[in-house]
Amino acid sequence: MTGFFTHIEDTDEVRQGDIIRKLHPKTGEVEQLGIVITADCDIAQRKAGERYTWLEIVPMAAYIEGPWAQEQLRKLAEKRSKVICEYLNGQIRKLRPGLAPLTQESLTQWLRNKTAEEVLASSTGQVPTADGKPLRDLQGFALSVSSDKNQNAFSRLKAAWTLFGVDDKVQQENVRNAFKDGGGFQDYFVLPELPRQSGFGFVVMLRSMWTIMSPDLYLTEQDARINDRPDAFHRVGRLNDGIRFSITQKLAFLFSRIGMPKTFESACETAAELTVEEFFKKNVQEA
């Protein structure tokens, strides 16, 4: 085990930074992983009573296939909906000029009841070309807003990317960039490994916060089995101070941010745009 973790004895009390897990009592497979984030002083002074707060940890692959892909689908739908709706509305006005224009929301609802082929045929009055761009774009959008539980988020994302013409190389680069800094404040924290867990790459889900009562958390897996609680949580290790403090700091910052109304953000963008225009206009005049 690397220097990411600190040595503890099996009898040491639970503290912030402890990695906990829950196993399936019959198969022995890991059902849940987490990290305790209750402050040490609160634990020592029993300010939290008999309750510990913990954050969920998932393998990196599971994060990519689930939460990350779902967020990318949301962004993809927002990005592509404007052009698609503009095209469809232009076609619909030719056939039925009195109808209200489509929006991302109304198009999404339409695609919940009809296929992309049916929506396009109804909008244009013609049978769509099988491999034409309008149909491929609409099929890609349909995948990005689909509520089908039989297909995981990443499979839908990859299929949507392909329909929108995103090649394999760019798709792979998008996944590689998933954990790189930039593009907004992340609501996750990456851990390269965990004690007594196979594989590499785990993600602390900063928004997935849970609580557990102290009688349901054992210091070791052996303690849990001795007490006939193989289904209970038990500790498997403890992060070093630098990493556990970094996680709690990032968590505090995430939930202390103040979101501004969209109108205010739009006004700020407009002000910035006008400033840029005036700046360059002034420089051209001076030249």
C-alpha positions in Angstrom: 0.0 0.0 0.0 1.3 3.4 -0.9 1.8 6.5 1.2 -1.8 7.6 0.6 -2.8 5.8 3.8 -1.8 5.8 7.4 -1.1 2.8 9.6 -3.8 2.1 12.2 -4.4 -0.7 14.7 -7.5 -2.8 14.5 -8.5 -1.5 17.9 -8.2 2.2 17.0 -11.4 4.2 17.2 -13.2 5.4 14.1 -11.9 8.7 12.8 -12.4 11.0 9.8 -10.7 9.6 6.7 -11.6 6.0 7.6 -12.4 3.9 4.5 -15.4 1.7 5.2 -17.1 -1.0 3.1 -20.1 -3.4 3.1 -19.9 -6.9 1.7 -22.7 -9.1 0.4 -23.1 -11.7 3.2 -23.4 -14.6 0.8 -21.1 -13.7 -2.1 -18.6 -11.6 -0.3 -18.6 -9.0 -3.1 -18.3 -5.4 -2.2 -21.8 -3.7 -2.1 -20.8 -0.3 -0.9 -17.7 1.7 -0.2 -17.3 5.0 1.6 -15.2 7.4 3.6 -16.1 8.8 7.0 -16.1 12.7 7.0 -17.4 13.4 10.5 -14.8 15.7 12.2 -12.5 14.0 14.7 -13.4 16.6 17.4 -17.1 15.8 16.9 -16.5 12.1 17.2 -14.3 12.5 20.3 -16.8 14.8 22.0 -19.8 12.8 20.7 -21.4 15.9 19.2 -22.8 13.7 16.4 -24.2 11.3 18.9 -23.9 7.7 17.7 -24.0 8.7 14.1 -21.2 9.0 11.5 -21.5 10.9 8.2 -19.8 9.3 5.1 -19.4 9.9 1.4 -19.9 7.2 -1.2 -16.9 5.8 -3.2 -17.4 4.1 -6.5 -14.9 2.5 -8.9 -13.8 4.9 -11.6 -15.3 2.7 -14.4 -18.7 2.8 -12.6 -18.4 6.6 -12.3 -17.7 6.9 -16.1 -20.5 4.6 -17.0 -23.0 6.2 -14.7 -22.9 9.8 -13.2 -20.3 11.1 -15.6 -22.0 9.8 -18.8 -25.4 11.0 -17.5 -24.0 14.5 -17.1 -22.4 14.4 -20.6 -25.8 13.3 -22.1 -27.5 16.3 -20.4 -24.9 18.7 -21.8 -25.1 17.0 -25.2 -28.9 17.4 -25.3 -28.6 21.1 -24.4 -25.9 21.7 -27.0 -27.7 20.0 -29.9 -31.3 20.9 -29.1 -31.2 24.4 -30.5 -30.1 23.5 -34.0 -32.4 20.5 -34.2 -35.4 22.5 -33.0 -34.7 25.3 -35.4 -34.6 22.8 -38.3 -37.8 21.1 -37.3 -39.6 24.3 -36.6 -38.7 25.5 -40.1 -40.1 22.4 -41.6 -43.3 22.5 -39.4 -44.0 26.1 -40.3 -44.2 25.1 -44.0 -46.9 22.5 -43.2 -48.7 23.9 -40.2 -47.7 27.6 -39.7 -50.1 28.0 -36.7 -48.4 25.5 -34.4 -46.3 26.6 -31.4 -42.6 26.1 -32.0 -40.8 23.1 -30.6 -38.5 23.5 -27.6 -36.0 21.1 -26.0 -38.7 20.1 -23.5 -41.5 19.5 -25.9 -39.3 17.7 -28.4 -38.1 15.4 -25.6 -41.7 14.6 -24.7 -42.5 13.9 -28.3 -39.6 11.5 -28.6 -40.9 9.6 -25.5 -43.9 8.6 -27.5 -42.7 8.5 -31.1 -39.5 7.3 -32.8 -37.1 9.8 -34.4 -38.3 8.6 -37.8 -41.9 9.3 -37.0 -41.1 12.7 -35.6 -39.1 13.7 -38.6 -41.7 12.4 -41.0 -44.4 14.3 -39.2 -42.4 17.5 -39.2 -41.3 17.4 -42.9 -44.2 15.5 -44.5 -41.7 13.1 -46.1 -40.2 9.7 -45.3 -36.7 10.6 -43.9 -33.6 9.4 -45.6 -32.2 6.4 -43.7 -28.7 7.8 -43.2 -29.4 11.5 -43.7 -28.0 14.0 -41.2 -31.4 15.3 -40.0 -32.4 11.8 -39.0 -29.0 10.9 -37.4 -29.0 14.2 -35.4 -32.6 13.5 -34.2 -31.7 9.9 -33.3 -28.6 11.2 -31.4 -30.8 13.7 -29.5 -33.3 11.0 -28.7 -30.6 8.9 -27.1 -29.3 11.8 -25.1 -32.8 12.3 -23.5 -33.9 8.7 -23.4 -35.2 7.3 -20.1 -34.7 3.7 -21.2 -33.3 1.7 -18.2 -32.2 -1.2 -20.3 -29.3 0.7 -21.7 -26.7 2.3 -19.4 -25.8 6.0 -19.8 -22.3 5.4 -21.3 -23.7 3.1 -24.0 -26.2 5.8 -25.0 -23.6 8.5 -24.9 -21.2 6.5 -27.2 -24.1 5.8 -29.6 -25.2 9.4 -29.6 -21.6 10.6 -30.2 -21.3 8.3 -33.2 -24.6 9.5 -34.7 -23.4 13.1 -34.3 -20.3 12.3 -36.2 -17.8 12.2 -33.2 -15.1 9.7 -34.2 -13.6 7.1 -31.9 -10.4 9.1 -31.3 -12.3 12.1 -30.0 -14.6 9.9 -27.9 -11.6 8.3 -26.2 -10.1 11.7 -25.6 -13.4 13.0 -24.0 -13.2 10.1 -21.5 -9.5 10.7 -20.8 -10.4 14.4 -20.0 -13.1 13.4 -17.6 -10.7 13.6 -14.6 -8.6 16.5 -15.8 -8.8 19.9 -14.1 -10.7 22.6 -15.9 -14.3 23.0 -17.2 -15.9 23.9 -13.9 -15.6 22.8 -10.3 -15.9 19.1 -9.9 -18.1 17.3 -7.4 -15.8 14.3 -7.1 -12.4 13.4 -5.7 -10.2 10.8 -7.3 -8.4 8.2 -5.2 -5.8 6.1 -7.2 -6.3 3.0 -5.0 -8.0 1.7 -1.8 -6.9 -0.7 0.9 -8.0 -4.3 0.3 -9.7 -3.4 -3.0 -8.6 -4.8 -6.3 -8.0 -2.6 -9.3 -7.0 1.1 -9.6 -9.0 4.3 -9.7 -11.9 5.2 -7.4 -14.1 8.3 -7.1 -15.4 9.9 -3.9 -18.9 11.2 -4.7 -19.0 14.5 -2.9 -22.8 14.9 -3.4 -23.6 11.3 -2.2 -23.6 11.8 1.5 -25.0 9.3 4.0 -25.1 8.5 7.7 -24.5 5.4 9.7 -25.1 4.5 13.3 -22.0 3.4 15.3 -23.5 0.0 16.1 -23.6 -0.7 12.4 -20.0 0.1 11.8 -17.3 -2.4 13.0 -13.6 -1.8 13.3 -12.7 -4.9 11.3 -14.4 -7.4 9.0 -13.6 -10.1 11.6 -15.4 -8.1 14.3 -18.5 -7.9 12.1 -18.5 -11.7 11.5 -17.9 -12.5 15.2 -20.9 -10.4 16.0 -22.9 -12.3 13.4 -23.2 -9.1 11.3 -21.5 -10.0 8.0 -23.8 -7.5 6.3 -22.6 -4.6 8.4 -20.1 -1.9 7.4 -16.5 -2.4 8.6 -13.3 -0.4 8.3 -10.5 -1.3 5.9 -8.1 1.5 6.2 -7.5 5.3 6.8 -6.4 8.0 4.4 -3.5 10.2 5.5 -4.1 13.7 6.8 -3.3 15.5 3.6 -5.8 13.6 1.5 -8.6 13.5 4.0 -8.3 17.2 4.7 -8.3 17.9 0.9 -11.5 15.9 0.5 -13.3 17.8 3.4 -12.0 21.1 2.1 -13.3 20.4 -1.4 -16.6 19.2 0.1 -17.0 22.4 2.1 -16.2 24.6 -0.9 -18.7 22.7 -3.1 -21.6 23.3 -0.7 -20.6 26.9 0.2 -20.8 28.2 -3.3 -23.6 30.7 -4.0 -25.4 30.1 -7.3 -26.5 33.2 -9.1 -29.7 33.6 -11.2 -29.4 32.9 -14.9 -30.5 36.5 -15.7 -27.6 37.8 -13.6 -25.1 35.5 -15.3 -26.5 36.5 -18.7 -26.1 40.2 -17.8 -22.5 39.6 -16.8 -21.8 37.8 -20.1 -23.4 40.7 -22.0 -21.4 43.2 -20.1 -18.2 41.3 -20.9 -19.1 41.1 -24.6 -19.8 44.8 -24.8 -16.5 45.6 -23.0 -14.6 43.5 -25.5 -16.4 45.1 -28.5 -15.7 48.6 -27.1 -12.1 47.7 -26.3 -11.3 46.5 -29.9 -13.3 49.4 -31.4 -11.2 51.9 -29.4 -8.0 50.2 -30.5 -9.0 50.2 -34.2 -9.8 54.0 -34.0 -6.5 54.8 -32.2 -4.6 52.9 -34.8 
